[in-house]
Amino acid sequence: MPDTLKNKQYLFIPLAMNQTLFYEKVAENLVSKGFQVSFVCFHERSHHYLKDKGYKCHNPYRFVEYPTWSADSTVEFEKLVQKYSMPSFYHLLTHEQVAYGIPDQKEAILKYIWTIKNLENIFEGHFKNTSTVVIQELGGFASVISGYYVARHYGFDHYFIEPSFFKGRYFLIKNSFGPVSVAQPDSDIQDEVQQIIQKVQQTGEIVIPFKDRAHYLNLFDKVFNLHNFKRFYQKIADKYIHGYFEEFRYIFRFSRRHLMAFINKKKLAPYYQSESTLDEKFIYFPLHVPLDVAITFRSPVFKDQLNLIDLICRSCPLGYKVVFKEHPAMVGVIPADGVIALLKKYNHLRVLHPTINNYKVLRAASSIVTVNSKSGAEAVTLGKPVIVLGDAFYTKSPLVKEERDLSKLSEVIAESIQKPALNQADILKYFTAVWKQSAPGDLYQLDSDTTEKFAKHFSQL
């Protein structure tokens, strides 16, 4: 191996133990190939675990004390944002506030200041003037965002891992928050892609990434299981006995969110509509995961999805219903009172039971409006007209209608319901291009075959 490759260093930034265990397995493969590997762990239990394993691991919580709010805090934050070429909008705080239920911007700003300064110490002291490749899972937390911008400030190539449209594949996004943009179809149709798309069209099987499988359990089983109880008590011990820090340290805020999800689901239960609703003419808006980076960071203007539903209701042609459905991974997260108020306001608005198969809804819809949901791509596989408002991998595809001007939504919806079904060959050629932009591998599967595939791909960066 050339010396230039041996000098290359891979830096992984995990936020939790499941990420740490996965990256450790990938690291083993990279080390065996002669590469150097380091970690920055936003999870102190993981930090100690990796140090015991003999890895170079840096703790981003122990260089700078947590700041307190002062009259100069906003100015200090602005200077750091400018220094590291971060987006100079308060949207930067959106994911922190939505994901953790932070009501006061001050708390989010202080967390950014603390995170950036700690990372600054680590990069300046240990990685300056090195050939380092930084790898993270895509996310919108201060730790992830700061890790990206500080790494780019030092001239390092940075890669985000994001699940692909296809099961068991992923996108690798270089030096950007993405999304990967697949604009043009391929000239050929790949046999494997054709088989997958045809199976999806026939069965309506939902693709669930391995890392997210627990989110798709029913609400009771998702919360009340042995694994979660163990994690809860471990987090309590780590925080209050060991004094450990971690990204997901807002224990009781998470507990409150799950409790509110139960309450919201119970409130909405009388309003859920059955599959008989699909016999009517309707425009479909699949709800996005409210806490997902695709909304909070890529398209934060649509953070309030109830406002968007209100707009779609006012933009809908006469004689059509507007139908929406909660994301199956986040049932109960949307405030029930806001949903009920909209249902009372608009006679042509319907909310479907969350267990109804999404492909059944897509197949019956006259048109689909989405910000950047994977449902938009699923609708394309069925040949349906799709209006996309935000940034998704398929936004620039000729098979969808991109519309940024919401004042034109009425016109665009009216046009879309008149369009003929998409051509099957065009669909297959487009998704062949999507396939070729992705790589094989499923995040956080620990089998040797999967981790070797990731390591092989990373070693070629």
C-alpha positions as CSV (number, residue, x, y, z in Angstrom):
1,M,0.0,0.0,0.0
2,P,1.4,3.5,-0.9
3,D,2.5,5.6,2.1
4,T,0.0,8.3,1.2
5,L,-2.8,5.8,1.8
6,K,-1.3,4.5,5.0
7,N,-1.2,8.1,6.3
8,K,-4.9,8.6,5.7
9,Q,-6.9,8.6,8.9
10,Y,-10.6,7.9,9.3
11,L,-12.5,9.7,12.1
12,F,-15.9,8.4,13.1
13,I,-18.2,10.5,15.3
14,P,-20.8,8.2,17.0
15,L,-23.6,9.6,19.2
16,A,-24.8,6.3,20.9
17,M,-23.6,2.8,21.6
18,N,-25.3,1.2,18.6
19,Q,-23.3,3.5,16.4
20,T,-20.1,2.9,18.3
21,L,-20.3,-0.9,18.1
22,F,-20.9,-0.6,14.3
23,Y,-18.1,1.8,13.7
24,E,-15.8,-0.3,15.8
25,K,-16.4,-3.3,13.5
26,V,-15.8,-1.2,10.4
27,A,-12.7,0.2,12.1
28,E,-11.3,-3.3,12.7
29,N,-11.5,-3.9,8.9
30,L,-9.9,-0.5,8.1
31,V,-7.0,-1.1,10.6
32,S,-6.4,-4.5,9.0
33,K,-6.0,-2.7,5.7
34,G,-3.3,-0.5,7.2
35,F,-5.4,2.7,7.8
36,Q,-5.4,4.7,11.0
37,V,-8.8,5.2,12.8
38,S,-9.9,7.6,15.5
39,F,-13.2,8.4,17.2
40,V,-14.8,11.5,18.7
41,C,-17.6,10.1,20.9
42,F,-20.7,12.2,21.9
43,H,-21.4,9.4,24.3
44,E,-19.1,9.0,27.2
45,R,-19.9,5.3,27.9
46,S,-18.8,4.7,24.3
47,H,-15.7,6.8,24.8
48,H,-14.5,4.6,27.7
49,Y,-15.5,1.4,25.9
50,L,-13.3,2.4,22.9
51,K,-10.4,3.5,25.0
52,D,-10.4,0.1,26.7
53,K,-10.3,-1.5,23.3
54,G,-7.2,0.5,22.5
55,Y,-8.6,3.0,20.0
56,K,-7.7,6.6,19.8
57,C,-10.8,8.2,21.1
58,H,-11.5,11.9,22.0
59,N,-14.1,13.0,24.5
60,P,-15.8,16.2,23.3
61,Y,-17.3,17.0,26.7
62,R,-14.2,17.6,28.7
63,F,-12.2,20.4,27.2
64,V,-14.4,23.4,27.8
65,E,-16.9,23.9,30.7
66,Y,-20.5,24.3,29.8
67,P,-21.2,28.0,29.4
68,T,-23.8,30.1,31.2
69,W,-25.9,32.6,29.4
70,S,-24.7,36.2,29.4
71,A,-25.2,39.3,27.4
72,D,-22.3,38.3,25.1
73,S,-23.5,34.8,24.3
74,T,-25.4,35.7,21.1
75,V,-22.4,37.6,19.8
76,E,-20.1,34.7,20.7
77,F,-22.4,32.3,18.9
78,E,-22.5,34.5,15.8
79,K,-18.7,34.7,15.7
80,L,-18.4,30.9,15.8
81,V,-21.0,30.5,13.1
82,Q,-19.1,33.0,10.9
83,K,-15.7,31.4,11.7
84,Y,-16.9,27.9,10.7
85,S,-19.0,29.0,7.7
86,M,-22.2,27.7,9.3
87,P,-25.7,28.8,8.1
88,S,-26.4,32.2,9.6
89,F,-30.0,31.6,10.2
90,Y,-31.9,30.6,13.4
91,H,-33.0,27.5,11.4
92,L,-29.7,26.1,12.7
93,L,-31.4,25.6,16.1
94,T,-34.6,24.0,14.7
95,H,-33.6,20.3,15.1
96,E,-32.4,20.8,18.7
97,Q,-35.6,22.5,19.7
98,V,-37.9,20.1,17.9
99,A,-36.2,16.9,18.8
100,Y,-35.6,17.7,22.5
101,G,-38.6,20.0,23.1
102,I,-36.4,22.9,23.9
103,P,-38.6,26.0,24.4
104,D,-35.9,28.5,24.9
105,Q,-33.4,29.3,22.1
106,K,-30.8,30.2,24.7
107,E,-30.4,26.6,25.7
108,A,-29.8,25.5,22.1
109,I,-27.3,28.3,21.5
110,L,-25.3,27.5,24.6
111,K,-25.1,23.8,23.5
112,Y,-23.8,24.9,20.1
113,I,-21.1,27.1,21.7
114,W,-20.0,24.3,24.0
115,T,-20.0,21.7,21.3
116,I,-18.1,23.8,18.8
117,K,-15.4,24.9,21.3
118,N,-14.8,21.4,22.4
119,L,-14.5,20.1,18.8
120,E,-12.2,23.1,18.1
121,N,-9.9,21.9,20.8
122,I,-9.9,18.3,19.5
123,F,-9.3,19.2,15.8
124,E,-6.7,21.8,16.6
125,G,-4.8,19.6,19.0
126,H,-5.0,16.2,17.3
127,F,-6.0,16.5,13.6
128,K,-4.6,19.7,12.3
129,N,-2.4,19.1,9.2
130,T,-3.4,15.5,8.9
131,S,-5.1,13.6,6.1
132,T,-8.4,12.9,7.8
133,V,-11.7,11.6,6.4
134,V,-14.7,12.3,8.7
135,I,-17.7,9.9,8.7
136,Q,-21.0,10.4,10.5
137,E,-24.6,9.2,10.2
138,L,-26.7,12.1,8.8
139,G,-28.5,14.0,11.5
140,G,-29.5,17.5,12.7
141,F,-28.2,17.7,16.2
142,A,-25.6,20.3,17.3
143,S,-23.0,17.6,17.6
144,V,-23.5,16.4,14.0
145,I,-23.8,19.8,12.5
146,S,-20.8,21.2,14.4
147,G,-18.8,18.1,13.5
148,Y,-19.4,18.7,9.9
149,Y,-18.6,22.4,9.8
150,V,-15.5,22.2,12.0
151,A,-14.2,19.3,9.9
152,R,-14.7,21.3,6.7
153,H,-13.0,24.3,8.2
154,Y,-9.9,22.2,8.6
155,G,-10.1,21.1,5.0
156,F,-11.1,17.5,5.7
157,D,-13.4,15.5,3.4
158,H,-16.6,14.7,5.3
159,Y,-19.1,12.0,4.5
160,F,-22.7,11.5,5.7
161,I,-24.2,8.1,5.6
162,E,-27.9,8.1,4.7
163,P,-30.2,5.1,4.0
164,S,-31.0,4.7,0.3
165,F,-34.4,4.2,-1.2
166,F,-33.5,0.5,-1.6
167,K,-33.4,-1.9,1.3
168,G,-29.9,-2.8,2.3
169,R,-28.2,0.1,0.5
170,Y,-27.1,3.6,1.5
171,F,-26.1,6.9,0.1
172,L,-22.7,8.5,1.0
173,I,-22.9,12.3,0.8
174,K,-19.6,14.0,0.3
175,N,-19.0,17.5,1.8
176,S,-22.7,18.4,2.0
177,F,-25.8,17.8,4.0
178,G,-27.4,16.6,0.8
179,P,-29.6,15.1,-0.2
180,V,-27.9,13.1,-3.0
181,S,-29.5,14.4,-6.2
182,V,-30.4,11.9,-8.8
183,A,-31.7,14.0,-11.7
184,Q,-31.4,12.0,-14.9
185,P,-32.5,8.4,-15.6
186,D,-29.9,5.8,-16.6
187,S,-29.7,4.7,-20.2
188,D,-30.2,1.1,-19.2
189,I,-32.5,-0.9,-16.9
190,Q,-30.7,-3.1,-14.4
191,D,-32.3,-6.5,-13.9
192,E,-32.1,-6.4,-10.1
193,V,-33.8,-3.0,-10.0
194,Q,-36.5,-4.2,-12.3
195,Q,-37.2,-7.1,-10.0
196,I,-37.3,-4.9,-6.9
197,I,-39.6,-2.3,-8.4
198,Q,-42.0,-4.9,-9.8
199,K,-42.1,-6.6,-6.4
200,V,-42.9,-3.3,-4.7
201,Q,-45.6,-2.6,-7.3
202,Q,-47.2,-6.0,-6.7
203,T,-46.8,-6.3,-2.9
204,G,-46.7,-2.8,-1.5
205,E,-43.9,-3.8,0.9
206,I,-42.6,-0.9,2.9
207,V,-38.8,-0.6,3.0
208,I,-37.6,-0.2,6.6
209,P,-33.8,0.4,7.2
210,F,-32.4,-1.9,9.8
211,K,-31.5,1.0,12.1
212,D,-35.1,2.2,12.2
213,R,-36.9,-1.1,12.6
214,A,-37.8,-0.5,16.2
215,H,-39.6,2.8,15.3
216,Y,-42.1,0.9,13.2
217,L,-43.4,-1.3,16.1
218,N,-46.8,-0.3,17.5
219,L,-46.7,2.5,20.0
220,F,-47.0,0.3,23.1
221,D,-44.4,-2.3,22.1
222,K,-42.0,0.5,20.9
223,V,-42.0,2.1,24.4
224,F,-42.6,-0.8,26.8
225,N,-40.0,-3.4,26.1
226,L,-37.0,-4.8,28.1
227,H,-34.4,-3.1,25.9
228,N,-35.9,0.4,26.6
229,F,-36.2,-0.3,30.3
230,K,-32.5,-1.3,30.4
231,R,-31.5,1.8,28.4
232,F,-33.6,4.0,30.7
233,Y,-32.0,2.8,33.9
234,Q,-28.5,2.9,32.3
235,K,-29.1,6.5,31.2
236,I,-30.1,7.4,34.7
237,A,-27.0,5.7,36.2
238,D,-24.7,7.3,33.6
239,K,-26.1,10.8,34.1
240,Y,-26.6,10.9,37.9
241,I,-24.2,8.4,39.2
242,H,-21.2,8.3,36.8
243,G,-21.7,11.9,35.7
244,Y,-21.4,10.9,32.0
245,F,-22.5,13.2,29.2
246,E,-24.1,12.0,25.9
247,E,-26.0,13.5,23.0
248,F,-29.3,11.8,24.0
249,R,-29.2,12.9,27.7
250,Y,-32.6,14.5,27.8
251,I,-34.1,11.5,29.6
252,F,-37.3,12.9,30.9
253,R,-38.0,15.0,27.8
254,F,-37.9,11.8,25.8
255,S,-40.2,10.1,28.3
256,R,-42.6,13.0,28.2
257,R,-42.7,12.8,24.3
258,H,-43.6,9.2,24.4
259,L,-46.3,9.9,27.0
260,M,-47.7,12.7,24.8
261,A,-47.7,10.3,21.8
262,F,-50.0,7.9,23.7
263,I,-52.3,10.8,24.6
264,N,-52.3,12.2,21.0
265,K,-53.1,8.8,19.6
266,K,-56.0,8.3,22.0
267,K,-57.4,11.7,21.2
268,L,-57.2,11.0,17.4
269,A,-58.6,7.5,17.6
270,P,-62.2,8.6,17.0
271,Y,-61.2,10.6,13.9
272,Y,-59.2,7.9,12.1
273,Q,-60.8,6.9,8.8
274,S,-60.8,3.4,7.3
275,E,-59.8,2.2,3.9
276,S,-63.2,3.0,2.5
277,T,-62.0,6.7,2.3
278,L,-59.7,5.5,-0.5
279,D,-62.8,5.1,-2.8
280,E,-63.1,8.8,-3.0
281,K,-61.1,11.2,-5.2
282,F,-58.3,12.7,-3.0
283,I,-55.0,14.5,-2.8
284,Y,-52.6,12.7,-0.5
285,F,-50.1,14.3,1.9
286,P,-48.0,11.7,3.7
287,L,-46.8,13.2,7.0
288,H,-43.1,13.3,7.5
289,V,-41.2,12.3,10.6
290,P,-41.4,15.6,12.5
291,L,-38.0,15.0,14.1
292,D,-36.2,14.0,10.9
293,V,-33.3,16.1,9.6
294,A,-35.0,16.0,6.1
295,I,-37.5,18.5,7.6
296,T,-35.7,20.2,10.5
297,F,-32.5,21.0,8.5
298,R,-33.1,20.4,4.8
299,S,-36.5,22.0,4.7
300,P,-37.1,23.8,8.0
301,V,-39.7,26.1,6.5
302,F,-42.1,23.1,6.6
303,K,-41.4,22.2,10.2
304,D,-45.1,23.0,11.0
305,Q,-46.8,20.4,8.8
306,L,-50.3,21.3,10.0
307,N,-49.8,24.7,8.4
308,L,-49.0,22.9,5.1
309,I,-52.1,20.7,5.4
310,D,-54.1,23.9,5.9
311,L,-52.6,25.3,2.6
312,I,-53.3,22.0,0.7
313,C,-56.9,22.1,1.9
314,R,-57.3,25.6,0.5
315,S,-55.5,24.6,-2.7
316,C,-57.5,21.5,-3.4
317,P,-59.9,21.4,-6.4
318,L,-63.6,21.2,-5.6
319,G,-64.9,17.7,-5.5
320,Y,-61.6,16.3,-4.1
321,K,-60.7,15.3,-0.5
322,V,-57.4,15.9,1.2
323,V,-56.1,12.8,2.9
324,F,-53.1,12.6,5.2
325,K,-51.6,9.8,7.4
326,E,-49.2,9.9,10.3
327,H,-45.8,8.4,9.6
328,P,-45.8,4.8,10.9
329,A,-42.5,5.4,12.8
330,M,-43.9,8.4,14.7
331,V,-47.6,7.8,15.4
332,G,-48.9,10.4,18.0
333,V,-46.0,12.9,17.6
334,I,-48.2,15.4,15.7
335,P,-50.3,17.4,18.2
336,A,-53.7,15.9,18.2
337,D,-55.5,19.2,19.1
338,G,-54.1,20.9,16.0
339,V,-55.2,18.0,13.8
340,I,-58.7,18.0,15.3
341,A,-59.0,21.7,14.8
342,L,-58.1,21.3,11.1
343,L,-60.6,18.4,10.7
344,K,-63.3,20.6,12.1
345,K,-62.3,23.5,9.9
346,Y,-62.3,21.6,6.6
347,N,-65.2,19.2,5.6
348,H,-63.0,17.7,2.9
349,L,-60.1,16.8,5.1
350,R,-59.5,13.2,6.3
351,V,-56.9,11.5,8.5
352,L,-56.3,7.8,7.8
353,H,-55.6,5.1,10.4
354,P,-51.8,4.9,10.6
355,T,-51.8,1.1,10.1
356,I,-53.2,1.4,6.5
357,N,-50.5,0.4,4.0
358,N,-49.0,3.4,2.4
359,Y,-48.9,1.9,-1.0
360,K,-52.7,1.3,-0.9
361,V,-53.1,5.0,-0.3
362,L,-50.6,6.1,-2.9
363,R,-52.2,3.8,-5.5
364,A,-55.7,5.3,-4.9
365,A,-54.6,8.9,-4.7
366,S,-55.2,11.3,-7.6
367,S,-52.0,13.3,-6.8
368,I,-49.4,13.3,-4.1
369,V,-48.0,16.4,-2.4
370,T,-44.8,15.9,-0.4
371,V,-42.0,18.0,1.1
372,N,-39.2,15.4,0.5
373,S,-40.6,12.2,1.9
374,K,-39.6,8.7,0.7
375,S,-43.3,8.3,-0.1
376,G,-42.8,10.6,-3.0
377,A,-40.4,8.1,-4.5
378,E,-42.7,5.3,-3.7
379,A,-45.5,7.1,-5.5
380,V,-43.2,7.4,-8.6
381,T,-42.7,3.6,-8.6
382,L,-46.5,3.4,-9.1
383,G,-46.5,5.9,-11.9
384,K,-48.4,8.5,-9.8
385,P,-48.1,12.3,-10.2
386,V,-45.9,13.8,-7.5
387,I,-45.5,17.4,-6.4
388,V,-42.3,17.9,-4.4
389,L,-41.8,21.1,-2.4
390,G,-38.4,20.5,-0.7
391,D,-35.1,18.9,-1.3
392,A,-35.2,15.1,-1.9
393,F,-33.0,12.8,-4.0
394,Y,-35.7,12.8,-6.6
395,T,-36.6,16.5,-6.6
396,K,-34.8,17.1,-9.9
397,S,-36.1,14.0,-11.5
398,P,-38.2,14.6,-14.7
399,L,-40.7,12.2,-13.3
400,V,-41.9,14.6,-10.6
401,K,-43.1,18.2,-10.5
402,E,-40.8,20.4,-8.4
403,E,-42.6,23.5,-7.0
404,R,-41.0,26.0,-4.7
405,D,-43.7,28.7,-5.1
406,L,-46.5,27.8,-2.7
407,S,-48.7,30.5,-4.3
408,K,-48.9,28.2,-7.3
409,L,-49.9,25.1,-5.4
410,S,-53.6,25.3,-6.5
411,E,-52.6,25.5,-10.2
412,V,-50.0,22.7,-9.9
413,I,-52.4,20.3,-8.1
414,A,-55.0,20.9,-10.7
415,E,-52.5,20.2,-13.5
416,S,-51.2,17.1,-11.8
417,I,-54.5,15.2,-11.5
418,Q,-54.9,15.5,-15.3
419,K,-51.5,13.9,-16.1
420,P,-51.3,10.3,-17.5
421,A,-49.5,7.6,-15.5
422,L,-45.7,7.5,-15.9
423,N,-44.2,5.2,-18.4
424,Q,-42.9,1.9,-16.8
425,A,-39.6,2.0,-18.7
426,D,-38.9,5.6,-17.5
427,I,-39.6,4.5,-14.0
428,L,-37.2,1.6,-14.2
429,K,-34.4,3.7,-15.9
430,Y,-34.7,6.4,-13.2
431,F,-34.5,3.9,-10.3
432,T,-31.5,2.2,-12.0
433,A,-29.8,5.6,-11.7
434,V,-30.8,5.8,-8.0
435,W,-29.4,2.2,-7.5
436,K,-26.1,3.1,-9.0
437,Q,-25.7,6.2,-6.8
438,S,-26.0,4.0,-3.7
439,A,-23.8,1.3,-2.2
440,P,-24.6,-2.1,-0.5
441,G,-24.8,-2.1,3.3
442,D,-27.3,-1.6,6.1
443,L,-26.3,0.8,9.0
444,Y,-25.7,-0.8,12.4
445,Q,-25.9,-4.4,11.2
446,L,-22.9,-6.0,13.0
447,D,-22.4,-9.1,10.8
448,S,-18.9,-9.4,9.2
449,D,-20.2,-9.3,5.7
450,T,-22.0,-5.9,6.2
451,T,-19.1,-4.2,8.1
452,E,-16.6,-5.5,5.5
453,K,-18.7,-3.9,2.7
454,F,-18.7,-0.5,4.5
455,A,-14.9,-0.7,5.2
456,K,-14.2,-1.6,1.6
457,H,-16.2,1.4,0.4
458,F,-14.7,3.8,2.9
459,S,-11.1,2.6,2.0
460,Q,-11.7,3.8,-1.5
461,L,-12.7,7.4,-0.5
